Amino acid sequence: MALRARNNTLGLQISSSLLDRVCQRFTELLLLCLPQANKVTFYFVGSIPHLKITRVGMATRNRKTNEIQWGASSQMESDVSGKTWKDVRDCSTYVLGALASCLRNQKTWASSGSKDAFNKKVEKSCKKVLENHFHFQPVLMKKADLWDSMPPASVYPKDRGGKKLWLNTDSITVALIKIDLAPESSPFGPDYSQITEELTGALAIQLLHLHSKQSLSKKIEVITEERDEIRAILVGQIRKIMTKLGFIYRVIDNEVAYLRQTWENIIHECHPEQPCRSNIVEQLNLLLQELNIDHKGVAKSETVKQLVWYQNKLAEFCFLPEENEVWFQQKILPLWKNTASKYNSTPEVKRQMKKLLNQLEQSFYVGLNETLIDKIDDIPHAVKAKWMSLAYNEKDLKKVDLLKEYTHLLEEVYIDFPNKRKTLENLICLRNVAVYLEDLEGKLNKHIGEYEDNTPAEQIYLH
């Protein structure tokens, strides 16, 4: 599962609706503060290297009523909006040339040239703007404030001479403000430049704040997705680990089954007349061989092969009586009925089959026969009761407790049986492993619960 790449955009991240509201407030405020201004147009500058220019909107002043009205970009035509730096860089029209100069140099640019040239022209004209003049004001933002790391030089756009734009400056241009001055209005007063620069500077700070908020929101989304993906990976891996570690319980079950088999062997040694599971399975397999003599192909039958496999498994593993019963009823008995019917067995074969199957079912409960157990005199009653309880009630105990009880039992039992010492050593080792597994499982489940706790991503990011 691949984690999603982080968003490393080089431009401002602000929703169009929010940008529209901010620009409307700013342009209206600028008109209120600059009585000389007739109209203020806001152009948003996209990220490097393309620097796509988008006209967000325009605020106009009605000189008769002094009313200020905002017009969104969708309500007006524009020969600038949608153009890139390459488009305006090579354009020689009056307005676009001024816009390109302001964008490139990051300085105020008036329709009569620089701000100083504009001031001189105003002074010569009796300190009145005789024609409808305008100027562009750049909105600058510090690179260090906008970017986590500086982009390579190859990303920066070029001017006509091939020089990298803004490569050696501290700021980039994120917006352009076009201010149209009314004819016969007052010239640039001493506060005009200060008001314009202060307001555009405040706008830059507000845009950066909105950008940071939007970026944080996107980072939180990324963190949430990554956390969910990592959580899914970790939980999946933990489940796999627990599944693999769970195989140790099979080893424990095998050791316990061996002790159950040992218990039943002790009973059969004292009561050989009782039905023995392994002996009966051997006789049933012989009966199938006899059936093959009368009916060629019986041994090759898939049904018979499957039947022999199930019977050998039953003889090999000493399951609990109820497990043996299920195995017998669902796997062995139906296959015997199918075999006897398919090969038209003789009455004698059917009689033997029925007798052996009945004995096989009875053999499952020999180890629980208290009458037989009471007649075993060479083992103390307390030991017999304990052994039988452990052998047939193991599901009532945790694995650790079961192994602990069996270990104590074998240390007390004075009678010998095959592999007793090895079995005791295995039980001690398995008990230690079971203790570790239970502790590990508890800790892992706790951590899984923490991963599934869904802690808000904001807390993860902010802390």
C-alpha positions, 0 to 999 in steps of 0.5 A: 500500500503506497502512501500518498505524496505530500502536496508541495505546491509553490503557489498560494492555496486559497479557495476561490470563494474565500479569495473573492471575499478577501479581495472584495473587502481589500479593494473596497477599503483601498477606494475608501482610503484613496479618494483619488482612486476611481477603480481598483482591480485585483489580479491574482498571480499563480505559482511559478514557473507559469505565473498564470494571471487571474482577475478576481474582481474589481471595485468601482466608485460612483463619483456622484453617489460615492457608492462603491460597487464590487464586480466579480470576475465572472461578471466582466470581460478581461484581456488579462485574465487567464494569461501567463507570464510568457503571454504578458512578457512578450506583449507590447500593449500599454496596460500589459506592458505596465503589468509585466514591468510591475510583475517583473520588478516587484515595484509600483508602476504608473501609466506614465512610467515610474512613480517618480516620473508620474509625480513629475508629470503631475507637478507640471500639470498644476498638480492635477491629473488631466487624463485618466491615469493608473498605476500597478501595485505589487503584493509581495510575499516572503519566500521563506514564509510561503515555502518550506524549502527553496525550489531549484533555479530551474523552476523560476520563469525567465524574462526576455533576456533569459534572466531568472525572475526573482531568483535573487530576491527575498519575495515573490509577487502573489497579486497585482493591484491596478488603481485607476485615478479619476481625471482632475483628481488630486495628485499623489499626496504624501500619504498616497504611497504609504497607504497603498504600500501599508494596505497591500502589505497587510493584504499579503499577511492576510493571504499568507494566513489563509494560505497557511490555514488551507495548507494545514487543512490539507496536511491534516488530510494527508496525515489522516490518510497516512495514519489510516493507511499505516494503521491498516498496515500495522494492524494487518501485520500484527494479525499475521504475527499473532496468527503465526505465533498461534501455531504454538498452541497447536504444539501445546494441544499435541502435547496435551493430546499425548498426555490424554493418550497416555492416560487412556493407555494406562486404562487399557493396560488395566482393562484390555477388554475395553474397546481401543480406538487404534486397534479398532481402526486397524481392524476397520482398515483390514475389513476394507482390504477384505472387501477389496478381495471380493470387489476389485478396485475398492482400494483405488476408490477415492471414497475408500482412500478418504475413509482410510485417511480419516480413520488413521487421523482418528487413531493418530490424534487423541482428540477430546471425546466430543471432537472424536464424536463429531469426526466419527459422525461427519466423516467416517460413518457416512463414508462407511455407509456409502462404501457398503452400499456401493459394493453390495457388501455381504451380511457378514461384512455388514455385521462386522462393520456395524460391530466395529463402528459401535466399538469405535464410538464406545472407545471415545469415552473409555477415559471417562469411565469412573468404574474402570478408573476406580479399579486402577489401584496402583495410582492414588485416587487424587492423581487419577482425579486430577489427570482425568480432569485435566485430560477432558476439561482442558477447555475450561482452563487457559493454556498457561494454567493447563500446562502449569497443572500438567507440569505439577501432575507429572512431577508428582506421578511416580509411574513411568511412561514413554517419553515422560521426562521429555514431555515434562521438559516440553511442557515447561518450555511451552508454559513459558512460551504461553505466558509470553504469548498471552502477555504479547497478545494483551499488549498488541491488542492494547496498541491496536485499540489505540490505533483504532481510537481515531485521535484527531489528526489536528492533535497529532500535527499540532503536538 
